[in-house]
Amino acid sequence: MTTPVIALVGRPNVGKSTLFNRLTRSRDALVADFPGLTRDRKYGNGMLGDKAYTVIDTGGISGDEEGIDAAMAEQSLVAIDEADIVLFMVDARAGLNVADEAIANHLRVNQKKTWLVVNKVDGLEEHSAMADFWQLGLGDPHPVAAAHGRNVTTLIEEVLEPFPARDESIPADTGTKGIRIGVIGRPNVGKSTLVNRLLGEERVVVFDEAGTTRDAIEIPFERRGKPYVLVDTAGVRRRKNVREVAEKFSIIKTLEAIKECHVAIVVLDARSGLVEQDLHLLDYVLTSGRALVLAVNKWDGLEHEAKESMRSEIKRRLGFTDYADLHFISALHGTGVGDLYPSLERAFASANAHWSTNRLTTILQDAVDAHQPPLVRGRRIKLRMAHQGGSNPPIVVVHGNQTGSLPEAYKRYLTNTFRKVLKVRGTPMRFEFRSAENPYDPLAGASDREKAKKRELGRTKEARNSRRR
């Protein structure tokens, strides 16, 4: 079951963005602005309890366009098509509007599960504020005040009730059918060309298979006797079967493909350089914990100065992805594409590696011996042991005392040390630091000097008592 997708639609200024911010506040969600449309759309993730969801904030529809169908066909129609649920928002203070009726008519024809949300009911009598909206014929109106969070949680609980809780930590298939590859990137960077090149290079079997439990399209294929699976993104489907707008801006499919893949190939355009959309997608891959391979496309034919400029920009702006292999390729001519496969294999192996507690603890002790943690309030931070807490991405759990005071610089030192010794490449590593203090120890949390003073006082008191006896 994929993460349910909720689209927010309605006229401008009815509170869609306010509700969007409410729904995505529970965690650091990707907010990917994709300009170039007549109105920008925002995509974000949210969590309520153990249920995750994706939200699309569509542009407002004013009703001044040439017909509601023409206006919605550009973006909101795509958002509605992508969504499992539509929250149609209206303004209680402004009352029913002609544009509201036009949108409602479109939603009825579309037959998408729609919830009518009456916003800005704060300070109003709810029944009278909602009276006009019954005639839209979309069922019971749901009064909310998005700005204050009133009734928002109740609404989303009802909306998500039919959907089961989802564990997003690891794709269901751990590689028995082949490494699941997601080709990710903004429009026009050459994703489709790279996909065709990946599929066409020494392939044995290629076929389209609609996922039953997943929304993504899976394309199994073999190369040199090894199985692989391409996970659908906006650029994988056959060109003739997808409308241009939906093909170009169906970002939800890309976000889902990132979650469903083992390794993401993020395609960058050498000719246009890095843009904010690239950074948003890379951040989302990192946040999702997926293994990563970077492919800079359209490298052929670039002038020497342009190549050096791109290399410098990558080094300056993509330092947070320094764990990933970087390839300069030409998907059109096939240059460097074959070199992606060893990186895919290496990233997948690193993401799913397992190490013994003894080995991890030895690496930790060697790192501490080479560079001691700092003193905190006169007391040395001690790191005692490490063990593996999970994979894909690898999680290392470090036990000690005062670990909450460990500086970020020292955490980076440990990450780099473990990565180098374990030869981890292509996947993020996550560390969890846990302190184990005796809650009944009166000296827990005291500095070494305070403990020494306490012991000295104890010895003095004991000597005084012995003299009295």
VMD Tcl script that draws the C-alpha trace (Angstrom):
set ca {
  {0.00 0.00 0.00}
  {1.49 3.33 -1.03}
  {1.34 6.42 1.13}
  {-2.08 8.08 0.65}
  {-1.89 11.32 -1.34}
  {-4.09 14.24 -0.29}
  {-4.70 17.12 -2.72}
  {-5.84 20.52 -1.44}
  {-7.94 22.33 -4.05}
  {-10.04 25.48 -4.02}
  {-10.15 29.17 -4.85}
  {-7.25 31.48 -3.89}
  {-7.07 32.63 -0.26}
  {-9.34 29.96 1.19}
  {-6.49 28.73 3.43}
  {-4.94 25.89 1.42}
  {-1.36 26.85 2.24}
  {-2.23 27.31 5.91}
  {-3.73 23.84 6.05}
  {-0.75 22.49 4.10}
  {1.62 23.86 6.75}
  {-0.55 22.36 9.49}
  {-0.51 18.93 7.86}
  {3.27 18.87 7.28}
  {4.40 20.37 10.59}
  {5.04 17.02 12.29}
  {8.36 16.40 10.58}
  {10.83 18.09 8.26}
  {8.94 17.50 5.02}
  {10.23 18.04 1.56}
  {8.58 21.16 0.16}
  {9.47 21.03 -3.50}
  {8.55 24.10 -5.51}
  {8.54 23.32 -9.21}
  {8.31 26.62 -11.08}
  {7.41 26.86 -14.74}
  {3.73 26.12 -14.26}
  {1.04 28.78 -14.44}
  {0.94 28.40 -10.64}
  {3.47 26.68 -8.39}
  {2.52 23.57 -6.49}
  {4.01 22.35 -3.23}
  {4.53 18.76 -2.15}
  {5.03 17.70 1.45}
  {4.91 14.71 3.77}
  {3.16 14.44 7.11}
  {2.56 11.92 9.85}
  {-0.43 11.43 12.16}
  {0.16 8.71 14.71}
  {1.59 5.75 12.78}
  {0.07 6.81 9.47}
  {2.07 8.70 6.86}
  {0.62 10.76 4.03}
  {1.69 13.06 1.20}
  {0.03 16.44 0.63}
  {-0.21 18.49 -2.58}
  {-0.93 22.21 -2.24}
  {-2.38 23.24 -5.61}
  {-2.63 26.73 -7.02}
  {-5.84 28.63 -6.45}
  {-8.48 28.65 -9.16}
  {-10.06 32.07 -9.48}
  {-12.75 31.30 -12.04}
  {-11.45 34.04 -14.36}
  {-9.82 31.47 -16.63}
  {-11.41 30.31 -19.85}
  {-13.55 27.59 -18.42}
  {-12.88 25.53 -15.35}
  {-11.80 22.52 -17.39}
  {-9.06 24.47 -19.17}
  {-7.84 25.97 -15.91}
  {-7.71 22.68 -14.00}
  {-6.27 20.64 -16.84}
  {-2.87 22.30 -16.37}
  {-2.09 21.48 -12.73}
  {-4.95 20.91 -10.39}
  {-6.33 18.17 -12.64}
  {-2.94 16.45 -12.50}
  {-2.92 16.82 -8.71}
  {-6.44 15.41 -8.47}
  {-5.50 12.50 -10.71}
  {-2.49 11.73 -8.51}
  {-4.42 12.02 -5.26}
  {-6.26 9.32 -3.36}
  {-8.24 11.97 -1.46}
  {-9.26 15.51 -2.38}
  {-9.85 18.13 0.31}
  {-11.98 20.77 -1.42}
  {-11.60 23.95 0.64}
  {-14.11 26.80 0.75}
  {-14.20 30.03 2.76}
  {-16.91 30.29 5.43}
  {-16.49 34.07 5.67}
  {-16.73 34.70 1.91}
  {-19.65 32.30 1.44}
  {-20.48 30.28 -1.65}
  {-18.85 31.48 -4.87}
  {-19.44 30.71 -8.55}
  {-15.92 29.29 -8.77}
  {-16.73 26.96 -5.84}
  {-19.67 25.57 -7.79}
  {-17.55 25.07 -10.91}
  {-14.86 23.20 -8.96}
  {-17.52 21.07 -7.23}
  {-19.00 20.13 -10.61}
  {-15.59 19.06 -11.86}
  {-14.95 16.94 -8.75}
  {-18.30 15.20 -9.10}
  {-17.51 14.31 -12.72}
  {-14.04 13.13 -11.70}
  {-15.59 10.81 -9.08}
  {-12.64 11.21 -6.75}
  {-13.17 10.73 -3.01}
  {-13.78 14.33 -1.93}
  {-14.12 15.93 1.49}
  {-15.72 19.37 1.61}
  {-13.73 21.48 4.10}
  {-15.24 24.77 5.27}
  {-12.35 26.88 6.55}
  {-12.26 30.05 8.70}
  {-15.22 29.11 10.93}
  {-13.50 30.61 13.99}
  {-15.79 33.21 15.52}
  {-18.78 32.09 13.44}
  {-21.77 29.96 14.26}
  {-20.88 26.71 12.49}
  {-24.30 25.60 11.26}
  {-25.17 28.93 9.67}
  {-21.63 29.27 8.23}
  {-21.97 25.90 6.50}
  {-25.57 26.23 5.35}
  {-24.80 27.51 1.82}
  {-22.30 24.76 1.08}
  {-24.72 21.85 1.39}
  {-26.02 22.66 -2.09}
  {-22.64 21.72 -3.62}
  {-23.70 18.10 -3.31}
  {-20.39 16.81 -1.96}
  {-21.66 15.39 1.31}
  {-21.30 16.75 4.83}
  {-19.24 19.95 5.15}
  {-16.39 19.68 7.68}
  {-15.79 22.95 9.59}
  {-12.15 23.79 10.44}
  {-10.02 26.76 11.39}
  {-6.67 25.91 9.75}
  {-4.93 28.97 11.19}
  {-5.64 27.79 14.75}
  {-5.63 24.04 14.10}
  {-9.26 23.68 15.14}
  {-10.80 20.35 14.02}
  {-7.84 19.68 11.69}
  {-6.62 16.56 13.53}
  {-10.16 15.15 13.71}
  {-10.61 15.73 9.99}
  {-7.35 14.00 9.01}
  {-8.06 11.07 11.35}
  {-11.34 10.50 9.50}
  {-9.66 10.94 6.12}
  {-6.91 8.42 6.91}
  {-9.14 5.88 8.66}
  {-9.40 3.50 5.63}
  {-5.63 3.47 5.15}
  {-3.41 1.08 7.15}
  {-0.32 2.16 9.03}
  {2.81 1.94 6.95}
  {6.42 1.09 7.75}
  {8.50 3.26 5.43}
  {11.89 2.16 6.73}
  {12.76 -0.56 4.19}
  {11.26 -1.59 0.86}
  {9.47 -4.94 1.14}
  {11.82 -6.64 -1.33}
  {15.35 -6.71 0.10}
  {17.01 -7.55 -3.18}
  {16.05 -11.16 -3.85}
  {14.57 -10.09 -7.21}
  {17.37 -7.68 -7.95}
  {18.42 -4.21 -6.90}
  {15.52 -1.77 -7.19}
  {16.78 1.31 -9.05}
  {14.96 4.64 -9.08}
  {16.07 7.14 -11.75}
  {15.29 10.52 -10.20}
  {15.64 14.07 -11.46}
  {13.84 17.22 -12.46}
  {12.25 17.51 -15.92}
  {14.44 17.51 -19.03}
  {17.68 16.32 -17.39}
  {17.70 13.13 -19.48}
  {15.98 10.59 -17.19}
  {14.09 8.91 -20.02}
  {17.22 8.66 -22.18}
  {19.16 7.14 -19.29}
  {16.35 4.67 -18.55}
  {16.29 3.55 -22.17}
  {20.08 3.22 -22.13}
  {20.01 1.19 -18.89}
  {17.34 -1.11 -20.28}
  {18.91 -1.41 -23.72}
  {22.43 -2.25 -22.66}
  {23.01 -6.01 -22.94}
  {19.55 -6.74 -21.70}
  {17.99 -10.21 -21.61}
  {14.46 -9.67 -20.33}
  {12.45 -6.44 -20.19}
  {8.75 -6.07 -19.58}
  {6.30 -3.70 -17.92}
  {4.70 -5.00 -14.78}
  {2.04 -3.05 -12.90}
  {2.65 -3.25 -9.17}
  {-0.17 -4.80 -7.20}
  {0.79 -3.60 -3.73}
  {2.63 -0.54 -4.99}
  {1.49 2.29 -7.16}
  {4.82 2.40 -8.98}
  {5.47 0.56 -12.23}
  {8.25 -2.01 -11.94}
  {10.39 -2.97 -14.92}
  {12.47 -6.11 -14.24}
  {15.46 -6.70 -16.52}
  {18.74 -8.57 -16.54}
  {22.26 -7.47 -17.37}
  {25.10 -9.95 -17.66}
  {23.02 -12.53 -15.83}
  {22.20 -10.25 -12.87}
  {18.60 -9.22 -12.14}
  {17.59 -5.59 -11.62}
  {14.28 -3.77 -11.22}
  {13.65 -0.23 -12.46}
  {11.10 1.61 -10.32}
  {8.81 4.00 -12.16}
  {9.40 7.72 -11.91}
  {7.79 10.51 -13.93}
  {10.11 9.72 -16.83}
  {9.85 5.93 -17.11}
  {6.38 5.35 -18.58}
  {5.93 5.10 -22.31}
  {5.78 8.53 -23.87}
  {2.69 7.89 -25.95}
  {0.62 6.88 -22.92}
  {1.16 9.93 -20.76}
  {-0.02 13.50 -21.27}
  {2.84 15.99 -21.51}
  {1.89 17.97 -18.39}
  {1.36 14.88 -16.26}
  {4.61 13.41 -17.61}
  {6.59 16.52 -16.84}
  {5.25 17.46 -13.44}
  {4.08 14.22 -11.83}
  {6.41 14.69 -8.89}
  {4.39 12.48 -6.56}
  {5.45 9.45 -8.60}
  {9.06 10.51 -8.18}
  {8.71 10.84 -4.39}
  {7.06 7.42 -4.21}
  {9.78 5.90 -6.39}
  {12.43 7.20 -3.98}
  {10.69 5.44 -1.09}
  {10.27 2.19 -3.04}
  {13.79 1.87 -4.47}
  {16.96 0.47 -2.92}
  {19.29 2.82 -4.78}
  {18.37 6.18 -6.33}
  {20.26 7.50 -9.35}
  {19.82 11.26 -9.17}
  {20.39 12.75 -12.63}
  {21.82 16.29 -12.83}
  {22.08 18.45 -15.95}
  {25.64 19.58 -16.64}
  {24.49 22.28 -19.06}
  {21.96 24.04 -16.84}
  {23.95 23.50 -13.63}
  {22.57 22.86 -10.16}
  {19.22 24.38 -9.23}
  {17.13 24.34 -6.05}
  {14.98 21.45 -7.32}
  {18.08 19.25 -7.47}
  {18.89 20.08 -3.85}
  {15.29 19.40 -2.76}
  {15.30 15.96 -4.37}
  {18.74 15.09 -2.97}
  {17.62 16.17 0.48}
  {14.56 13.95 0.16}
  {16.73 10.96 -0.84}
  {18.97 11.61 2.17}
  {15.99 12.02 4.54}
  {14.46 8.79 3.22}
  {17.73 6.98 3.95}
  {18.09 5.60 0.43}
  {21.43 4.70 -1.14}
  {22.53 7.21 -3.76}
  {24.47 7.42 -7.01}
  {24.97 10.82 -8.69}
  {24.97 11.03 -12.50}
  {25.86 14.33 -14.19}
  {24.33 14.01 -17.66}
  {25.04 15.86 -20.92}
  {28.76 15.96 -20.13}
  {29.80 15.39 -23.73}
  {30.56 18.48 -25.79}
  {30.99 20.82 -22.82}
  {33.82 23.31 -22.91}
  {36.65 22.84 -20.41}
  {35.62 25.97 -18.46}
  {32.02 24.74 -18.18}
  {33.19 21.36 -16.89}
  {35.42 22.93 -14.27}
  {32.60 25.26 -13.23}
  {30.21 22.30 -12.78}
  {32.80 20.33 -10.79}
  {33.39 23.33 -8.53}
  {29.66 23.89 -8.01}
  {29.09 20.23 -7.10}
  {31.96 20.31 -4.61}
  {30.69 23.53 -3.04}
  {26.94 22.78 -2.88}
  {26.74 18.99 -2.63}
  {29.09 18.40 0.27}
  {26.29 16.64 2.14}
  {26.32 13.87 -0.51}
  {30.07 13.24 -0.44}
  {29.37 9.60 0.48}
  {27.89 8.94 -2.99}
  {29.77 7.94 -6.16}
  {29.78 10.71 -8.78}
  {29.67 9.89 -12.51}
  {29.90 12.20 -15.52}
  {27.90 10.57 -18.31}
  {26.20 11.04 -21.64}
  {22.94 9.07 -21.61}
  {22.40 9.91 -25.29}
  {25.69 8.40 -26.44}
  {26.08 5.87 -23.63}
  {29.35 7.33 -22.35}
  {29.97 6.28 -18.74}
  {26.54 4.63 -18.30}
  {28.04 1.16 -17.81}
  {30.12 2.51 -14.92}
  {26.91 3.15 -12.95}
  {26.36 -0.57 -12.31}
  {29.41 -1.16 -10.03}
  {28.37 1.91 -8.01}
  {24.81 0.59 -7.74}
  {26.09 -2.77 -6.51}
  {28.47 -1.14 -4.03}
  {25.82 1.25 -2.65}
  {23.29 -1.58 -2.25}
  {25.83 -3.81 -0.49}
  {26.81 -1.01 1.90}
  {23.19 -0.14 2.70}
  {22.39 -3.75 3.64}
  {25.70 -4.70 5.31}
  {25.75 -6.33 8.74}
  {28.63 -6.04 11.21}
  {29.28 -7.76 14.52}
  {29.09 -5.88 17.81}
  {32.71 -6.84 18.50}
  {33.94 -5.23 15.28}
  {31.93 -2.02 15.75}
  {33.08 -1.71 19.38}
  {36.71 -2.22 18.33}
  {36.39 0.55 15.70}
  {34.81 2.82 18.31}
  {37.59 2.18 20.86}
  {40.30 2.76 18.23}
  {38.62 6.04 17.21}
  {38.41 7.16 20.86}
  {42.05 6.24 21.50}
  {43.13 8.26 18.45}
  {41.00 11.26 19.36}
  {39.41 11.54 22.80}
  {35.94 13.09 23.21}
  {36.01 16.51 24.89}
  {35.49 17.36 28.53}
  {32.04 18.55 29.62}
  {31.90 20.45 32.92}
  {35.26 18.95 33.84}
  {34.12 15.41 33.11}
  {35.27 13.32 30.14}
  {32.60 11.96 27.78}
  {33.01 8.19 27.65}
  {31.97 5.99 24.72}
  {32.01 2.32 25.70}
  {30.48 0.11 23.01}
  {28.71 0.11 19.65}
  {26.32 -2.26 17.91}
  {24.23 -2.22 14.76}
  {20.68 -0.98 15.18}
  {19.39 -1.47 11.62}
  {20.19 -1.47 7.94}
  {19.11 0.36 4.78}
  {20.42 2.79 5.88}
  {22.94 1.35 8.36}
  {22.34 2.49 11.93}
  {25.11 2.31 14.54}
  {24.08 2.62 18.20}
  {26.81 3.97 20.51}
  {26.54 3.58 24.28}
  {28.36 5.71 26.82}
  {27.80 8.53 29.29}
  {26.99 12.17 28.60}
  {26.45 11.29 24.93}
  {23.85 14.04 24.70}
  {26.69 16.56 25.09}
  {28.78 15.08 22.26}
  {29.64 17.91 19.81}
  {28.53 17.66 16.18}
  {32.15 17.82 15.04}
  {32.98 14.68 17.03}
  {29.92 12.89 15.63}
  {31.15 13.71 12.12}
  {34.57 12.37 13.08}
  {33.02 9.07 14.19}
  {30.88 8.87 11.05}
  {33.90 9.43 8.79}
  {35.99 6.92 10.76}
  {33.37 4.17 10.64}
  {32.70 4.86 6.96}
  {36.40 4.64 6.10}
  {37.16 1.48 8.13}
  {33.99 -0.37 7.06}
  {34.38 0.85 3.46}
  {30.80 2.09 3.36}
  {30.07 3.86 0.09}
  {26.91 5.18 -1.49}
  {24.60 5.12 1.52}
  {24.04 7.48 4.45}
  {25.05 6.18 7.90}
  {23.03 7.10 10.95}
  {24.29 7.13 14.52}
  {22.24 6.92 17.71}
  {23.94 7.87 20.97}
  {22.60 6.50 24.25}
  {23.64 7.31 27.81}
  {23.36 4.74 30.57}
  {23.43 6.46 33.96}
  {22.28 4.79 37.18}
  {19.18 6.80 38.11}
  {19.69 5.87 41.81}
  {23.34 6.96 41.92}
  {23.54 10.24 43.88}
  {26.70 11.09 41.93}
  {25.15 10.49 38.50}
  {25.95 13.45 36.30}
  {28.55 14.82 38.72}
  {31.99 15.87 37.50}
  {35.13 13.93 38.45}
  {36.09 16.73 40.85}
  {32.68 16.61 42.54}
  {32.93 12.84 42.90}
  {36.43 13.09 44.41}
  {35.24 15.74 46.86}
  {32.27 13.56 47.85}
  {34.53 10.57 48.44}
  {36.95 12.68 50.52}
  {34.06 13.93 52.68}
  {32.93 10.34 53.13}
  {36.39 9.24 54.27}
  {36.66 12.20 56.71}
  {33.26 11.38 58.18}
  {34.18 7.72 58.53}
  {37.48 8.60 60.29}
  {35.67 10.93 62.71}
  {33.17 8.20 63.61}
  {35.93 5.66 64.24}
  {37.72 8.02 66.68}
  {34.48 8.49 68.63}
  {34.19 4.75 69.00}
}
mol new
graphics top color blue
foreach p $ca { graphics top sphere $p radius 0.5 }
foreach p [lrange $ca 0 end-1] q [lrange $ca 1 end] { graphics top cylinder $p $q radius 0.2 }
display resetview
